Amino acid sequence: MITRAAERLNDRLVAIRRDIHAHPEVGHAEHRTTQLIIDTLTAAGLAPKLLEVGTGALCDILPDGSTEPPLVGLRADIDALPIQEANDVPYRSVIPGVCHACGHDVHTAIVLGVGLILTQLREQGLLDHGVRLIFQPAEETSPGGALDAIDGGALEGLSEVYAMHCDPRTEVGRIALRTGAITSAVDSVLIRLSSSGGHTSRPHLTGDLVGALGALATTMPLLLTRRVDPRSGVSLVWGRIHAGNVTNAIPASGEIEGTLRALSVHGWRDAQQIITSLATQVVAPYGVGIHVSITAGVPPAVNHASGVERFSAAAKAVLGRGSVGTTEQSLGGEDFSWMLQQVPGALARLGVRPAGARSAPDIHQSTFDVDEKCIGTGLKVLTELASTSGSS
């Protein structure tokens, strides 16, 4: 029944995905996308609820007469990225400098489709527990819109929560999973240095600010790996460094900025605690002042074994036994991690690479796109997953 219903909805969901793709909106500005979600679900006889932050929505689908809270939650992120699309397709972004370079348009269309099929199952008396659709804003921001959704009641009453994310490394028609950390913790680290500044002919009269920045850039990542358990996958990588404007003046200020990542919560917390003291020790010989700012982002997304098992069983039931692969850990961040910290579940990789293609543009690239057959794949798997429950 699920497969037939998914096939009937395919053209409609492709059209919805293309509409969202052509009209992308960045985090906390997803007003058009949110209205499309609400209108689609309302027309199906459901009662979606707008999140208090003004974008994103929740929608419960309960068996007729049920007053029990939903058991299973499905999350779709709805925001786009501030990237200019380079694809020449009929549905390319019409918004300058913004595009769906991460596949959130696909996630949204799939979860909308799950809602439509579950409504049919309810009408036929085939839905025996509640399901909550979670349309989350601002996944690409830090610390992420998942916290807004949680504050809005997204997890209340749930016993399980699941999500998919487009993956160009996985071929269309398949999903990929792993137990444990599937994505990384991500924080931003900004270190500002200060000194009196001076002439390069008299370096002994001021702090060596540029030298101190160089020491931070080259030695901090190495030293951190010696102070934190290497099994935690801690990585500090700098992305920006700036000081001075002329060649013959030692600058009075400068800064270096990058990201701290870790695959374990323990390693993440350890690194957060020692970065300030470690950086202070590194620059001490250079006679400069230092201020370290760590902006907390997201924890690792840690898949529960039971959630991976449920996801895998659902995929095999509707796609076949060869449909599930294993994915490697990623040092990218994913704010679905906040939900997995509170409710058991799993994040799966959804294959979007065209069949037979050896490679495809990566997410967050201006040329990223998907094989739209992935919509049917995700729809069937998530519907099967949502229509059963771990306790049933």
C-alpha positions in Angstrom: 0.0 0.0 0.0 2.8 2.4 0.9 4.6 1.8 -2.4 1.5 2.4 -4.5 0.6 5.5 -2.5 4.2 6.8 -2.9 4.1 6.3 -6.7 0.8 8.2 -7.0 2.3 11.1 -5.1 5.6 11.2 -6.9 4.8 13.9 -9.5 3.2 16.1 -7.0 6.1 15.9 -4.6 8.7 16.5 -7.3 6.7 19.7 -8.2 6.7 20.8 -4.6 10.4 20.2 -4.3 11.0 22.2 -7.4 8.8 25.0 -6.2 10.7 25.2 -2.9 14.0 24.9 -4.7 13.2 27.8 -6.9 12.2 30.0 -3.9 14.9 29.3 -1.3 14.9 31.1 2.0 17.7 31.3 4.6 17.3 30.4 8.3 14.5 32.1 10.2 13.3 33.8 7.0 11.5 30.7 5.6 8.1 32.4 5.5 7.0 31.3 2.0 8.2 27.7 2.6 6.4 27.5 5.9 3.2 28.8 4.3 3.5 26.1 1.6 3.9 23.5 4.3 0.9 24.7 6.3 -1.3 25.1 3.2 -0.5 21.6 2.0 -1.2 19.9 5.3 -4.3 21.9 6.0 -5.7 21.0 2.6 -5.2 17.3 3.6 -7.4 17.8 6.7 -4.5 18.2 9.2 -3.9 21.0 11.7 -0.3 22.1 11.5 1.0 24.6 14.1 3.4 27.5 13.3 6.4 27.6 15.6 6.6 30.7 17.9 9.8 31.9 16.1 7.6 32.6 13.1 8.9 30.0 10.7 8.7 26.2 10.8 5.8 24.1 11.9 4.7 21.0 13.8 1.9 18.7 12.7 0.5 15.7 14.7 -1.3 12.9 12.9 -3.3 10.8 15.4 -5.5 7.8 15.0 -9.2 8.8 15.0 -10.3 9.2 18.6 -6.8 9.0 20.0 -5.8 11.3 22.8 -2.3 9.7 23.3 0.7 11.8 22.3 2.6 10.8 19.1 5.2 8.1 19.4 7.3 8.8 16.3 8.7 12.1 15.1 10.1 12.9 11.6 12.2 16.0 11.1 12.7 17.9 7.9 14.9 21.0 7.9 13.5 23.8 5.6 16.2 26.5 5.2 18.5 27.2 2.3 22.1 28.6 2.1 23.5 32.0 1.1 25.1 30.6 -2.1 24.5 31.6 -5.7 23.2 28.6 -7.6 25.2 27.6 -10.7 22.9 25.0 -12.1 21.1 25.7 -15.4 17.8 23.9 -14.7 14.1 25.0 -15.1 13.7 25.1 -11.3 16.9 27.0 -10.5 16.8 29.5 -7.7 15.1 32.9 -8.5 16.5 34.5 -5.4 20.0 36.0 -6.0 22.7 34.6 -3.7 20.5 32.0 -2.1 19.9 28.3 -3.1 19.1 24.9 -1.7 22.7 23.6 -1.9 22.1 21.1 0.9 18.9 19.3 -0.1 16.6 20.7 2.5 14.0 21.2 -0.3 14.1 17.4 -0.8 13.8 16.7 3.0 10.7 19.0 3.2 9.0 17.4 0.2 9.5 13.9 1.5 8.1 14.6 5.0 5.2 16.4 3.5 4.5 13.3 1.4 4.7 11.1 4.5 2.0 13.3 6.1 -0.2 12.9 3.1 0.1 9.1 3.1 -0.3 8.8 6.8 -3.5 10.7 6.5 -4.8 8.1 4.0 -3.8 5.3 6.4 -5.7 7.0 9.2 -8.8 7.3 7.0 -8.6 3.6 6.4 -8.1 2.8 10.1 -4.6 1.6 9.5 -2.7 4.0 11.7 -2.4 2.7 15.2 -0.2 5.4 16.8 0.5 9.1 16.4 3.2 10.6 14.3 4.6 14.2 14.5 6.0 15.9 11.5 8.7 18.4 12.5 9.5 21.1 9.9 12.5 22.8 11.5 13.9 26.2 10.5 17.4 27.4 10.4 19.4 24.2 10.5 22.3 26.0 8.8 22.7 28.6 11.6 24.5 28.1 14.8 23.5 26.7 17.3 20.6 25.8 15.0 16.8 25.9 14.7 16.4 22.5 16.2 16.5 24.2 19.6 13.6 26.5 18.4 11.6 23.4 17.4 12.4 21.7 20.8 11.3 24.8 22.7 8.1 24.7 20.6 7.2 21.2 21.8 8.6 19.1 19.0 9.8 16.3 21.2 7.0 16.2 23.8 5.6 12.7 24.1 7.9 11.2 21.5 9.6 7.9 22.0 11.5 8.0 18.7 12.7 10.6 16.3 14.2 10.3 12.8 15.6 12.3 9.9 17.2 11.9 6.5 19.9 14.0 4.9 20.8 14.1 1.2 24.1 12.4 0.4 25.8 12.6 -3.0 28.2 9.9 -2.0 25.4 7.4 -1.9 23.6 6.2 -5.0 19.9 7.0 -5.5 17.7 4.2 -4.3 19.7 3.5 -1.2 20.2 4.8 2.3 23.3 4.6 4.5 23.5 4.3 8.2 25.9 3.9 11.1 25.5 3.4 14.9 27.1 6.0 17.1 28.4 9.4 16.0 27.5 10.1 12.4 28.3 13.8 12.4 30.6 15.9 14.5 30.3 18.6 17.2 31.1 22.0 15.7 32.1 25.2 17.6 33.5 28.5 16.3 36.8 29.6 17.9 37.9 33.2 17.7 41.2 34.4 19.2 42.0 38.1 19.4 45.5 39.3 20.2 46.6 42.8 21.3 49.9 44.6 21.8 51.2 48.2 21.7 52.4 47.9 18.1 55.4 49.6 16.7 58.0 49.9 13.9 59.4 46.7 12.4 62.9 48.2 12.9 62.4 48.0 16.6 60.6 44.7 17.3 62.1 44.6 20.9 59.9 47.5 21.9 56.6 45.7 21.3 55.0 42.3 21.3 55.5 40.0 18.3 51.8 39.9 17.4 52.2 38.4 13.9 54.6 35.8 15.2 52.1 34.9 17.9 49.3 34.4 15.3 51.7 32.2 13.3 52.3 30.1 16.4 48.6 29.7 17.0 48.0 28.8 13.4 50.7 26.1 13.3 51.0 24.6 16.7 47.6 24.8 18.3 46.0 22.1 16.2 48.9 19.7 16.9 49.0 20.5 20.6 45.3 20.0 21.0 45.6 16.4 19.6 48.1 15.7 22.4 45.9 17.0 25.1 42.6 15.2 24.2 42.0 11.5 23.7 42.7 10.9 20.0 39.8 8.5 19.7 37.5 11.4 20.1 38.3 12.7 16.7 39.0 16.3 17.8 40.0 18.6 15.0 40.9 22.3 15.1 41.2 24.0 11.7 41.7 27.7 11.1 39.8 29.4 8.3 40.7 33.1 8.7 43.7 35.1 10.0 44.2 38.8 9.9 46.7 41.4 11.2 48.1 44.7 10.0 47.9 46.7 6.8 51.5 47.7 5.9 54.9 45.9 5.7 56.9 48.1 8.1 54.6 48.3 11.1 54.1 45.7 13.7 50.3 45.6 14.2 48.6 46.3 17.6 45.8 43.8 17.0 45.0 40.7 15.1 42.8 37.7 15.1 42.5 34.1 14.0 39.3 32.2 13.6 38.3 28.6 12.8 36.2 25.6 13.8 36.6 23.0 16.6 35.1 19.6 15.8 34.8 16.4 17.6 33.1 13.0 17.2 32.5 12.4 20.9 30.8 14.5 23.5 33.5 13.8 26.0 36.3 14.9 23.6 34.3 17.9 22.6 33.8 19.1 26.2 37.5 18.4 27.0 38.7 20.5 24.1 36.3 23.3 25.0 37.8 23.4 28.5 41.5 23.5 27.5 41.6 25.7 24.4 41.8 29.0 26.3 44.6 27.9 28.6 46.5 26.2 25.7 46.3 29.3 23.5 47.5 31.5 26.3 50.5 29.2 26.8 51.3 29.2 23.1 51.4 33.1 22.8 53.0 33.8 26.2 56.6 34.1 24.8 55.5 36.7 22.3 54.4 39.4 24.8 50.9 39.9 23.6 47.5 40.0 25.2 44.9 37.4 24.3 41.2 36.9 24.4 39.6 33.6 23.4 35.9 33.2 22.4 34.3 29.9 21.8 30.8 30.0 20.3 29.0 26.7 21.0 27.5 25.2 17.9 26.1 21.7 18.0 27.1 18.4 19.7 27.8 15.2 17.7 24.7 13.5 16.2 24.8 10.1 17.9 22.6 7.5 16.3 21.0 5.0 18.7 21.4 1.3 17.9 17.7 0.8 18.1 17.0 3.6 15.7 19.5 2.4 13.2 17.9 -1.1 13.4 14.4 0.4 12.8 15.6 2.5 9.9 17.4 -0.4 8.3 14.4 -2.7 8.7 12.0 -0.1 7.1 14.3 0.4 4.1 14.7 -3.3 3.5 10.9 -3.8 3.8 10.1 -1.3 1.0 13.3 -1.1 -1.1 14.8 -4.6 -0.7 17.6 -6.1 1.3 20.4 -4.5 -0.8 19.1 -1.0 -0.2 21.0 -0.2 3.0 24.7 0.6 3.2 27.1 1.9 5.9 28.2 5.5 5.9 31.4 6.9 7.3 31.6 9.5 10.0 31.5 13.1 9.0 33.1 16.1 10.7 30.3 18.2 9.4 27.7 19.4 11.9 24.0 18.6 12.1 21.7 20.2 14.6 19.4 17.2 14.6 22.0 16.1 17.2 20.1 18.2 19.8 17.0 16.0 19.3 19.0 12.8 19.4 20.3 13.9 22.8 16.8 13.8 24.2 14.9 11.1 22.2 16.3 7.8 20.8 16.4 7.7 17.0 18.7 8.0 14.0 19.8 10.1 11.1 20.2 8.3 7.8 22.0 9.3 4.6 19.7 9.5 1.6 21.3 8.5 -1.7 20.9 11.3 -4.3 23.7 10.5 -6.7 22.4 9.4 -10.1 22.6 5.7 -10.8 25.8 4.8 -12.6 27.5 8.1 -11.9 30.9 7.8 -10.2 30.6 11.1 -8.5 28.3 14.1 -8.0 28.7 17.7 -6.7 29.0 17.8 -2.9 26.5 19.5 -0.6 27.2 23.2 0.0 28.5 23.6 -3.6 26.8 25.9 -6.1 26.3 23.0 -8.5 24.7 20.6 -6.0 21.5 18.9 -7.2 19.8 15.5 -6.8 18.4 12.7 -8.8 14.8 13.3 -8.0 14.1 9.5 -7.7 15.5 10.0 -4.2 12.1 11.6 -3.2 10.3 8.3 -3.8 13.0 6.4 -1.9 12.8 8.7 1.1 9.1 8.8 1.1 8.6 5.0 1.2 11.3 4.5 3.9 10.1 7.2 6.2 6.4 6.2 5.8 7.2 2.6 6.6 9.2 3.7 9.6 6.6 6.1 10.9 3.7 3.7 10.4 5.3 1.2 12.7 6.8 1.9 16.1 9.5 0.3 18.2 7.0 -0.5 20.9 4.3 -1.9 18.7 
